[in-house]
Amino acid sequence: MKINWGTGLVIAMLCFISFIMYFIIKVNTDSTYDHDLVIEEYYKAELKFQGELNREKKSRELAEDISWKKTEEGLLISFPDNLNTEEITGSVFLYRTSNKKFDFEMPISISNNIMLIPSDRLLEGRWNLKVDWKYKNGEYLYKKEIMY
């Protein structure tokens, strides 16, 4: 049987469509290709964004801002020395960009102007650190992308 150019074109198109359909089905059913949104409720979070910008600006205007350091014990978050740590409240949120299952939040608990996040809670790699804290009447926010 001889195949003319029309039949060859149809066969080529069917092969291409079959490949694309196979690829789409594989990506949608295989869990290794799952990619979550950055935030579950994106639009609600967007409404709070301006408030975050204002708190970040206020944090940068302090004489000394929060700093962090990786140690063998874990992640050390240092608060400014000129503040009374008993009056600092808030929370620390660590967001793992590669997998939301590793995200966690913990309340601020400070001793000697330092907060320690144990190394058993953290994996090597990139994290987004967010410290949302209050001191007296002011609200502050520290955000940083860190490599742990």
VEXKE-986554 format. One record per atom (N, C-alpha, C): residue number from 1; residue in three letters; x, y, z. Coordinates in nm, 2 decimals, padded with zeros to 4 digits. Layout:
N
i | aa | x | y | z
NUM | ALA | X | Y | Z
...
//
This chain:
148
i | aa | x | y | z
1 | MET | 00.08 | -00.12 | 00.00
1 | MET | 00.00 | 00.00 | 00.00
1 | MET | 00.09 | 00.12 | 00.00
2 | LYS | 00.05 | 00.22 | -00.08
2 | LYS | 00.13 | 00.34 | -00.10
2 | LYS | 00.06 | 00.45 | -00.01
3 | ILE | 00.14 | 00.53 | 00.06
3 | ILE | 00.08 | 00.64 | 00.14
3 | ILE | 00.11 | 00.77 | 00.07
4 | ASN | 00.00 | 00.84 | 00.05
4 | ASN | 00.02 | 00.97 | -00.02
4 | ASN | 00.05 | 01.08 | 00.09
5 | TRP | 00.07 | 01.20 | 00.04
5 | TRP | 00.11 | 01.31 | 00.14
5 | TRP | 00.00 | 01.35 | 00.23
6 | GLY | -00.13 | 01.34 | 00.19
6 | GLY | -00.24 | 01.37 | 00.28
6 | GLY | -00.25 | 01.27 | 00.39
7 | THR | -00.24 | 01.14 | 00.36
7 | THR | -00.24 | 01.04 | 00.47
7 | THR | -00.12 | 01.05 | 00.56
8 | GLY | -00.01 | 01.08 | 00.51
8 | GLY | 00.11 | 01.11 | 00.59
8 | GLY | 00.09 | 01.22 | 00.69
9 | LEU | 00.03 | 01.33 | 00.64
9 | LEU | 00.00 | 01.45 | 00.72
9 | LEU | -00.09 | 01.42 | 00.83
10 | VAL | -00.20 | 01.34 | 00.80
10 | VAL | -00.30 | 01.30 | 00.90
10 | VAL | -00.23 | 01.21 | 01.01
11 | ILE | -00.15 | 01.12 | 00.97
11 | ILE | -00.08 | 01.03 | 01.06
11 | ILE | 00.02 | 01.11 | 01.15
12 | ALA | 00.09 | 01.21 | 01.09
12 | ALA | 00.18 | 01.29 | 01.17
12 | ALA | 00.11 | 01.37 | 01.27
13 | MET | -00.01 | 01.43 | 01.23
13 | MET | -00.09 | 01.51 | 01.32
13 | MET | -00.15 | 01.43 | 01.43
14 | LEU | -00.19 | 01.31 | 01.41
14 | LEU | -00.24 | 01.22 | 01.51
14 | LEU | -00.13 | 01.18 | 01.61
15 | CYS | -00.01 | 01.15 | 01.56
15 | CYS | 00.10 | 01.12 | 01.65
15 | CYS | 00.13 | 01.24 | 01.74
16 | PHE | 00.13 | 01.36 | 01.68
16 | PHE | 00.16 | 01.47 | 01.76
16 | PHE | 00.06 | 01.50 | 01.87
17 | ILE | -00.07 | 01.49 | 01.83
17 | ILE | -00.18 | 01.51 | 01.92
17 | ILE | -00.17 | 01.40 | 02.03
18 | SER | -00.14 | 01.27 | 02.00
18 | SER | -00.13 | 01.17 | 02.09
18 | SER | -00.02 | 01.20 | 02.19
19 | PHE | 00.10 | 01.24 | 02.15
19 | PHE | 00.21 | 01.28 | 02.23
19 | PHE | 00.17 | 01.39 | 02.33
20 | ILE | 00.10 | 01.49 | 02.28
20 | ILE | 00.06 | 01.60 | 02.37
20 | ILE | -00.04 | 01.56 | 02.47
21 | MET | -00.13 | 01.48 | 02.43
21 | MET | -00.23 | 01.42 | 02.53
21 | MET | -00.17 | 01.34 | 02.63
22 | TYR | -00.07 | 01.25 | 02.59
22 | TYR | 00.00 | 01.17 | 02.69
22 | TYR | 00.07 | 01.26 | 02.79
23 | PHE | 00.14 | 01.36 | 02.74
23 | PHE | 00.21 | 01.45 | 02.83
23 | PHE | 00.12 | 01.52 | 02.93
24 | ILE | 00.01 | 01.57 | 02.88
24 | ILE | -00.09 | 01.64 | 02.97
24 | ILE | -00.14 | 01.55 | 03.07
25 | ILE | -00.18 | 01.42 | 03.04
25 | ILE | -00.23 | 01.33 | 03.13
25 | ILE | -00.12 | 01.29 | 03.24
26 | LYS | 00.00 | 01.27 | 03.19
26 | LYS | 00.11 | 01.23 | 03.28
26 | LYS | 00.14 | 01.35 | 03.38
27 | VAL | 00.14 | 01.47 | 03.34
27 | VAL | 00.17 | 01.58 | 03.43
27 | VAL | 00.05 | 01.60 | 03.53
28 | ASN | -00.07 | 01.58 | 03.49
28 | ASN | -00.18 | 01.60 | 03.58
28 | ASN | -00.20 | 01.49 | 03.67
29 | THR | -00.15 | 01.37 | 03.65
29 | THR | -00.18 | 01.25 | 03.74
29 | THR | -00.06 | 01.22 | 03.82
30 | ASP | 00.06 | 01.26 | 03.78
30 | ASP | 00.18 | 01.22 | 03.86
30 | ASP | 00.21 | 01.33 | 03.97
31 | SER | 00.22 | 01.28 | 04.09
31 | SER | 00.23 | 01.37 | 04.20
31 | SER | 00.37 | 01.44 | 04.21
32 | THR | 00.47 | 01.39 | 04.14
32 | THR | 00.60 | 01.46 | 04.14
32 | THR | 00.59 | 01.59 | 04.06
33 | TYR | 00.49 | 01.61 | 03.98
33 | TYR | 00.48 | 01.74 | 03.91
33 | TYR | 00.38 | 01.84 | 03.98
34 | ASP | 00.34 | 01.81 | 04.10
34 | ASP | 00.25 | 01.90 | 04.17
34 | ASP | 00.32 | 02.03 | 04.21
35 | HIS | 00.26 | 02.14 | 04.18
35 | HIS | 00.31 | 02.27 | 04.22
35 | HIS | 00.20 | 02.35 | 04.28
36 | ASP | 00.22 | 02.39 | 04.40
36 | ASP | 00.11 | 02.46 | 04.47
36 | ASP | 00.13 | 02.61 | 04.45
37 | LEU | 00.02 | 02.68 | 04.48
37 | LEU | 00.02 | 02.82 | 04.47
37 | LEU | 00.11 | 02.87 | 04.59
38 | VAL | 00.16 | 02.99 | 04.58
38 | VAL | 00.25 | 03.04 | 04.68
38 | VAL | 00.17 | 03.05 | 04.81
39 | ILE | 00.04 | 03.10 | 04.80
39 | ILE | -00.05 | 03.12 | 04.91
39 | ILE | -00.18 | 03.07 | 04.87
40 | GLU | -00.25 | 03.00 | 04.96
40 | GLU | -00.38 | 02.94 | 04.93
40 | GLU | -00.48 | 03.04 | 04.90
41 | GLU | -00.49 | 03.15 | 04.98
41 | GLU | -00.59 | 03.25 | 04.96
41 | GLU | -00.52 | 03.38 | 04.91
42 | TYR | -00.48 | 03.38 | 04.79
42 | TYR | -00.40 | 03.48 | 04.74
42 | TYR | -00.46 | 03.62 | 04.75
43 | TYR | -00.59 | 03.64 | 04.71
43 | TYR | -00.65 | 03.77 | 04.71
43 | TYR | -00.67 | 03.82 | 04.85
44 | LYS | -00.70 | 03.74 | 04.94
44 | LYS | -00.71 | 03.79 | 05.08
44 | LYS | -00.58 | 03.84 | 05.13
45 | ALA | -00.47 | 03.77 | 05.10
45 | ALA | -00.34 | 03.81 | 05.14
45 | ALA | -00.30 | 03.94 | 05.07
46 | GLU | -00.34 | 03.96 | 04.95
46 | GLU | -00.31 | 04.09 | 04.87
46 | GLU | -00.37 | 04.21 | 04.94
47 | LEU | -00.48 | 04.20 | 05.00
47 | LEU | -00.55 | 04.31 | 05.07
47 | LEU | -00.46 | 04.35 | 05.19
48 | LYS | -00.39 | 04.26 | 05.25
48 | LYS | -00.31 | 04.30 | 05.37
48 | LYS | -00.17 | 04.35 | 05.33
49 | PHE | -00.14 | 04.35 | 05.20
49 | PHE | -00.01 | 04.38 | 05.16
49 | PHE | 00.04 | 04.52 | 05.19
50 | GLN | -00.04 | 04.62 | 05.18
50 | GLN | 00.00 | 04.76 | 05.21
50 | GLN | 00.03 | 04.78 | 05.36
51 | GLY | -00.04 | 04.71 | 05.45
51 | GLY | -00.01 | 04.71 | 05.59
51 | GLY | 00.13 | 04.65 | 05.61
52 | GLU | 00.16 | 04.54 | 05.54
52 | GLU | 00.29 | 04.48 | 05.56
52 | GLU | 00.40 | 04.58 | 05.51
53 | LEU | 00.38 | 04.65 | 05.40
53 | LEU | 00.48 | 04.74 | 05.35
53 | LEU | 00.50 | 04.85 | 05.46
54 | ASN | 00.40 | 04.90 | 05.52
54 | ASN | 00.41 | 05.00 | 05.62
54 | ASN | 00.49 | 04.95 | 05.74
55 | ARG | 00.46 | 04.83 | 05.79
55 | ARG | 00.53 | 04.77 | 05.90
55 | ARG | 00.68 | 04.74 | 05.86
56 | GLU | 00.71 | 04.70 | 05.74
56 | GLU | 00.85 | 04.68 | 05.70
56 | GLU | 00.92 | 04.81 | 05.70
57 | LYS | 00.86 | 04.92 | 05.65
57 | LYS | 00.93 | 05.05 | 05.65
57 | LYS | 00.96 | 05.09 | 05.79
58 | LYS | 00.86 | 05.07 | 05.88
58 | LYS | 00.88 | 05.11 | 06.02
58 | LYS | 01.00 | 05.03 | 06.08
59 | SER | 01.01 | 04.90 | 06.04
59 | SER | 01.12 | 04.82 | 06.09
59 | SER | 01.25 | 04.87 | 06.05
60 | ARG | 01.26 | 04.91 | 05.92
60 | ARG | 01.39 | 04.96 | 05.87
60 | ARG | 01.43 | 05.09 | 05.93
61 | GLU | 01.33 | 05.17 | 05.98
61 | GLU | 01.36 | 05.30 | 06.04
61 | GLU | 01.42 | 05.28 | 06.18
62 | LEU | 01.42 | 05.16 | 06.24
62 | LEU | 01.47 | 05.15 | 06.37
62 | LEU | 01.62 | 05.17 | 06.36
63 | ALA | 01.68 | 05.21 | 06.48
63 | ALA | 01.83 | 05.23 | 06.48
63 | ALA | 01.90 | 05.10 | 06.45
64 | GLU | 01.84 | 04.98 | 06.49
64 | GLU | 01.90 | 04.85 | 06.46
64 | GLU | 01.79 | 04.76 | 06.43
65 | ASP | 01.80 | 04.69 | 06.32
65 | ASP | 01.70 | 04.59 | 06.27
65 | ASP | 01.73 | 04.45 | 06.32
66 | ILE | 01.64 | 04.36 | 06.30
66 | ILE | 01.65 | 04.22 | 06.34
66 | ILE | 01.76 | 04.17 | 06.24
67 | SER | 01.84 | 04.07 | 06.30
67 | SER | 01.94 | 04.00 | 06.22
67 | SER | 01.93 | 03.85 | 06.25
68 | TRP | 01.98 | 03.77 | 06.16
68 | TRP | 01.98 | 03.63 | 06.18
68 | TRP | 02.11 | 03.57 | 06.15
69 | LYS | 02.14 | 03.44 | 06.20
69 | LYS | 02.26 | 03.38 | 06.18
69 | LYS | 02.24 | 03.23 | 06.19
70 | LYS | 02.30 | 03.15 | 06.10
70 | LYS | 02.29 | 03.00 | 06.10
70 | LYS | 02.40 | 02.95 | 06.20
71 | THR | 02.36 | 02.87 | 06.29
71 | THR | 02.45 | 02.80 | 06.38
71 | THR | 02.43 | 02.65 | 06.38
72 | GLU | 02.51 | 02.58 | 06.45
72 | GLU | 02.49 | 02.43 | 06.46
72 | GLU | 02.36 | 02.40 | 06.54
73 | GLU | 02.32 | 02.48 | 06.63
73 | GLU | 02.20 | 02.46 | 06.71
73 | GLU | 02.08 | 02.49 | 06.63
74 | GLY | 02.09 | 02.58 | 06.54
74 | GLY | 01.97 | 02.62 | 06.46
74 | GLY | 01.99 | 02.76 | 06.41
75 | LEU | 01.87 | 02.83 | 06.39
75 | LEU | 01.87 | 02.96 | 06.33
75 | LEU | 01.85 | 03.06 | 06.45
76 | LEU | 01.95 | 03.15 | 06.47
76 | LEU | 01.95 | 03.25 | 06.57
76 | LEU | 01.89 | 03.38 | 06.51
77 | ILE | 01.79 | 03.43 | 06.57
77 | ILE | 01.73 | 03.56 | 06.53
77 | ILE | 01.76 | 03.66 | 06.64
78 | SER | 01.83 | 03.76 | 06.61
78 | SER | 01.87 | 03.86 | 06.71
78 | SER | 01.78 | 03.99 | 06.70
79 | PHE | 01.73 | 04.03 | 06.81
79 | PHE | 01.65 | 04.15 | 06.81
79 | PHE | 01.74 | 04.26 | 06.86
80 | PRO | 01.70 | 04.39 | 06.83
80 | PRO | 01.78 | 04.50 | 06.87
80 | PRO | 01.81 | 04.50 | 07.02
81 | ASP | 01.93 | 04.54 | 07.06
81 | ASP | 01.97 | 04.54 | 07.20
81 | ASP | 01.91 | 04.65 | 07.28
82 | ASN | 01.87 | 04.76 | 07.21
82 | ASN | 01.82 | 04.87 | 07.29
82 | ASN | 01.67 | 04.85 | 07.32
83 | LEU | 01.61 | 04.74 | 07.29
83 | LEU | 01.47 | 04.72 | 07.32
83 | LEU | 01.45 | 04.63 | 07.44
84 | ASN | 01.35 | 04.65 | 07.52
84 | ASN | 01.31 | 04.56 | 07.63
84 | ASN | 01.24 | 04.44 | 07.58
85 | THR | 01.31 | 04.32 | 07.58
85 | THR | 01.26 | 04.20 | 07.51
85 | THR | 01.13 | 04.15 | 07.58
86 | GLU | 01.10 | 04.19 | 07.70
86 | GLU | 00.98 | 04.14 | 07.77
86 | GLU | 00.85 | 04.21 | 07.70
87 | GLU | 00.87 | 04.32 | 07.64
87 | GLU | 00.76 | 04.38 | 07.57
87 | GLU | 00.74 | 04.35 | 07.42
88 | ILE | 00.83 | 04.26 | 07.37
88 | ILE | 00.82 | 04.22 | 07.23
88 | ILE | 00.72 | 04.10 | 07.22
89 | THR | 00.62 | 04.11 | 07.14
89 | THR | 00.53 | 03.99 | 07.11
89 | THR | 00.52 | 03.98 | 06.96
90 | GLY | 00.47 | 03.86 | 06.92
90 | GLY | 00.45 | 03.84 | 06.78
90 | GLY | 00.48 | 03.69 | 06.74
91 | SER | 00.51 | 03.67 | 06.61
91 | SER | 00.54 | 03.54 | 06.57
91 | SER | 00.64 | 03.54 | 06.46
92 | VAL | 00.70 | 03.42 | 06.44
92 | VAL | 00.80 | 03.40 | 06.34
92 | VAL | 00.74 | 03.29 | 06.24
93 | PHE | 00.74 | 03.32 | 06.11
93 | PHE | 00.69 | 03.23 | 06.01
93 | PHE | 00.80 | 03.20 | 05.92
94 | LEU | 00.82 | 03.07 | 05.90
94 | LEU | 00.92 | 03.02 | 05.80
94 | LEU | 00.85 | 02.95 | 05.69
95 | TYR | 00.87 | 03.00 | 05.57
95 | TYR | 00.80 | 02.94 | 05.45
95 | TYR | 00.90 | 02.88 | 05.36
96 | ARG | 00.88 | 02.75 | 05.33
96 | ARG | 00.97 | 02.67 | 05.25
96 | ARG | 00.91 | 02.68 | 05.11
97 | THR | 00.99 | 02.74 | 05.02
97 | THR | 00.93 | 02.77 | 04.88
97 | THR | 00.91 | 02.64 | 04.80
98 | SER | 00.99 | 02.54 | 04.83
98 | SER | 00.98 | 02.42 | 04.75
98 | SER | 00.86 | 02.32 | 04.80
99 | ASN | 00.82 | 02.33 | 04.92
99 | ASN | 00.72 | 02.24 | 04.97
99 | ASN | 00.65 | 02.30 | 05.09
100 | LYS | 00.52 | 02.33 | 05.08
100 | LYS | 00.44 | 02.39 | 05.19
100 | LYS | 00.43 | 02.31 | 05.31
101 | LYS | 00.46 | 02.18 | 05.30
101 | LYS | 00.44 | 02.09 | 05.41
101 | LYS | 00.55 | 02.12 | 05.52
102 | PHE | 00.65 | 02.19 | 05.49
102 | PHE | 00.76 | 02.22 | 05.58
102 | PHE | 00.74 | 02.36 | 05.64
103 | ASP | 00.64 | 02.44 | 05.60
103 | ASP | 00.61 | 02.57 | 05.66
103 | ASP | 00.57 | 02.56 | 05.80
104 | PHE | 00.61 | 02.65 | 05.88
104 | PHE | 00.57 | 02.65 | 06.02
104 | PHE | 00.58 | 02.79 | 06.08
105 | GLU | 00.50 | 02.81 | 06.18
105 | GLU | 00.49 | 02.94 | 06.25
105 | GLU | 00.51 | 02.91 | 06.40
106 | MET | 00.58 | 03.00 | 06.47
106 | MET | 00.60 | 02.98 | 06.61
106 | MET | 00.60 | 03.12 | 06.68
107 | PRO | 00.54 | 03.13 | 06.80
107 | PRO | 00.54 | 03.26 | 06.87
107 | PRO | 00.68 | 03.30 | 06.91
108 | ILE | 00.70 | 03.43 | 06.92
108 | ILE | 00.83 | 03.48 | 06.96
108 | ILE | 00.86 | 03.45 | 07.11
109 | SER | 00.97 | 03.39 | 07.14
109 | SER | 01.01 | 03.37 | 07.28
109 | SER | 01.16 | 03.40 | 07.28
110 | ILE | 01.19 | 03.51 | 07.35
110 | ILE | 01.33 | 03.57 | 07.35
110 | ILE | 01.40 | 03.55 | 07.48
111 | SER | 01.53 | 03.52 | 07.48
111 | SER | 01.61 | 03.53 | 07.60
111 | SER | 01.74 | 03.59 | 07.55
112 | ASN | 01.78 | 03.70 | 07.62
112 | ASN | 01.90 | 03.77 | 07.59
112 | ASN | 01.90 | 03.83 | 07.45
113 | ASN | 01.78 | 03.88 | 07.41
113 | ASN | 01.76 | 03.94 | 07.28
113 | ASN | 01.78 | 03.84 | 07.16
114 | ILE | 01.78 | 03.71 | 07.19
114 | ILE | 01.80 | 03.61 | 07.09
114 | ILE | 01.69 | 03.51 | 07.09
115 | MET | 01.64 | 03.47 | 06.97
115 | MET | 01.54 | 03.36 | 06.96
115 | MET | 01.61 | 03.25 | 06.88
116 | LEU | 01.60 | 03.13 | 06.93
116 | LEU | 01.66 | 03.01 | 06.86
116 | LEU | 01.55 | 02.93 | 06.80
117 | ILE | 01.56 | 02.90 | 06.67
117 | ILE | 01.48 | 02.80 | 06.60
117 | ILE | 01.56 | 02.68 | 06.59
118 | PRO | 01.53 | 02.57 | 06.65
118 | PRO | 01.61 | 02.45 | 06.65
118 | PRO | 01.64 | 02.39 | 06.51
119 | SER | 01.75 | 02.34 | 06.49
119 | SER | 01.79 | 02.29 | 06.35
119 | SER | 01.71 | 02.17 | 06.31
120 | ASP | 01.65 | 02.10 | 06.40
120 | ASP | 01.57 | 01.98 | 06.36
120 | ASP | 01.44 | 02.02 | 06.29
121 | ARG | 01.40 | 02.15 | 06.30
121 | ARG | 01.28 | 02.20 | 06.23
121 | ARG | 01.31 | 02.25 | 06.09
122 | LEU | 01.44 | 02.27 | 06.06
122 | LEU | 01.48 | 02.33 | 05.94
122 | LEU | 01.56 | 02.24 | 05.85
123 | LEU | 01.53 | 02.24 | 05.72
123 | LEU | 01.60 | 02.16 | 05.62
123 | LEU | 01.70 | 02.26 | 05.55
124 | GLU | 01.80 | 02.20 | 05.50
124 | GLU | 01.90 | 02.28 | 05.42
124 | GLU | 01.83 | 02.34 | 05.30
125 | GLY | 01.86 | 02.46 | 05.26
125 | GLY | 01.80 | 02.52 | 05.14
125 | GLY | 01.74 | 02.65 | 05.17
126 | ARG | 01.66 | 02.70 | 05.07
126 | ARG | 01.60 | 02.83 | 05.08
126 | ARG | 01.47 | 02.84 | 05.16
127 | TRP | 01.47 | 02.94 | 05.24
127 | TRP | 01.35 | 02.97 | 05.33
127 | TRP | 01.32 | 03.12 | 05.32
128 | ASN | 01.19 | 03.15 | 05.34
128 | ASN | 01.15 | 03.29 | 05.35
128 | ASN | 01.12 | 03.31 | 05.50
129 | LEU | 01.19 | 03.40 | 05.56
129 | LEU | 01.18 | 03.43 | 05.71
129 | LEU | 01.09 | 03.55 | 05.72
130 | LYS | 00.99 | 03.54 | 05.80
130 | LYS | 00.90 | 03.65 | 05.83
130 | LYS | 00.88 | 03.67 | 05.98
131 | VAL | 00.93 | 03.78 | 06.03
131 | VAL | 00.91 | 03.80 | 06.18
131 | VAL | 00.81 | 03.92 | 06.19
132 | ASP | 00.69 | 03.89 | 06.24
132 | ASP | 00.59 | 03.99 | 06.26
132 | ASP | 00.58 | 04.02 | 06.41
133 | TRP | 00.62 | 04.14 | 06.45
133 | TRP | 00.63 | 04.16 | 06.59
133 | TRP | 00.58 | 04.30 | 06.63
134 | LYS | 00.55 | 04.31 | 06.76
134 | LYS | 00.50 | 04.43 | 06.82
134 | LYS | 00.59 | 04.47 | 06.94
135 | TYR | 00.61 | 04.60 | 06.95
135 | TYR | 00.69 | 04.65 | 07.06
135 | TYR | 00.62 | 04.78 | 07.11
136 | LYS | 00.57 | 04.78 | 07.23
136 | LYS | 00.49 | 04.89 | 07.28
136 | LYS | 00.38 | 04.92 | 07.19
137 | ASN | 00.37 | 05.04 | 07.13
137 | ASN | 00.25 | 05.07 | 07.04
137 | ASN | 00.29 | 05.05 | 06.89
138 | GLY | 00.41 | 05.01 | 06.86
138 | GLY | 00.45 | 04.99 | 06.72
138 | GLY | 00.44 | 04.85 | 06.67
139 | GLU | 00.40 | 04.84 | 06.54
139 | GLU | 00.40 | 04.71 | 06.48
139 | GLU | 00.51 | 04.71 | 06.37
140 | TYR | 00.59 | 04.60 | 06.37
140 | TYR | 00.70 | 04.59 | 06.28
140 | TYR | 00.70 | 04.45 | 06.20
141 | LEU | 00.77 | 04.45 | 06.09
141 | LEU | 00.77 | 04.33 | 06.01
141 | LEU | 00.91 | 04.32 | 05.95
142 | TYR | 00.97 | 04.20 | 05.96
142 | TYR | 01.10 | 04.18 | 05.90
142 | TYR | 01.09 | 04.06 | 05.81
143 | LYS | 01.12 | 04.08 | 05.69
143 | LYS | 01.12 | 03.97 | 05.58
143 | LYS | 01.25 | 03.95 | 05.52
144 | LYS | 01.29 | 03.83 | 05.50
144 | LYS | 01.42 | 03.80 | 05.44
144 | LYS | 01.42 | 03.66 | 05.38
145 | GLU | 01.48 | 03.65 | 05.26
145 | GLU | 01.50 | 03.52 | 05.20
145 | GLU | 01.63 | 03.47 | 05.25
146 | ILE | 01.63 | 03.35 | 05.31
146 | ILE | 01.76 | 03.30 | 05.37
146 | ILE | 01.79 | 03.17 | 05.31
147 | MET | 01.92 | 03.14 | 05.31
147 | MET | 01.97 | 03.00 | 05.27
147 | MET | 02.02 | 02.94 | 05.40
148 | TYR | 01.95 | 02.83 | 05.44
148 | TYR | 01.99 | 02.76 | 05.57
148 | TYR | 02.07 | 02.64 | 05.53
//
